[in-house]
Amino acid sequence: MDTNTDPDDLATRFRALSDAELRARCGSGTLNEAAQTVANKELAARGLERPGPVQATDDGAAGDFLTVAQFLNPTDAYIVSAALEAAGIPAVVADANTVQMNQLWASAVGGVRVRVRAGRAAEARELIEAFNRGELALPDDREPQ
């Protein structure tokens, strides 16, 4: 959230924005009351209509991120993340760089975490359980000799 309340500074900032950027900021819901007032005045001065608030979609992409798996090894986290992505569940790997830089910190930071949007967490956990049971394993490429 923007915490700046100086009207002159806000007016200068909003004047520097393009029409599209100004409309996006006005509809983002992140401006404090003073900033929203100044932004609305800038919209009116440009003859632009104030956009409505951003609407969350019901595709599971909205909401906070939740941790669905934790690993001590970044490679394992990236493999599970790739399996989730392949199933159409957007996933983020967190703290991999920290753990790679100092393995002793892995337990302290909670390991490498695989995170997904809250709306897709249950689906992601089911897929991870199937992965752990070996249901997603690929067949061997070699034929027996």
Secondary structure as GFF3:
##gff-version 3
##sequence-region A 1 145
A	DSSP	alpha_helix	7	15	.	.	.	ID=ss1
A	DSSP	alpha_helix	19	27	.	.	.	ID=ss2
A	DSSP	alpha_helix	33	46	.	.	.	ID=ss3
A	DSSP	beta_strand	65	71	.	.	.	ID=ss4
A	DSSP	alpha_helix	74	86	.	.	.	ID=ss5
A	DSSP	beta_strand	91	94	.	.	.	ID=ss6
A	DSSP	alpha_helix	96	101	.	.	.	ID=ss7
A	DSSP	three_ten_helix	103	105	.	.	.	ID=ss8
A	DSSP	beta_strand	112	117	.	.	.	ID=ss9
A	DSSP	three_ten_helix	118	120	.	.	.	ID=ss10
A	DSSP	alpha_helix	121	132	.	.	.	ID=ss11
###
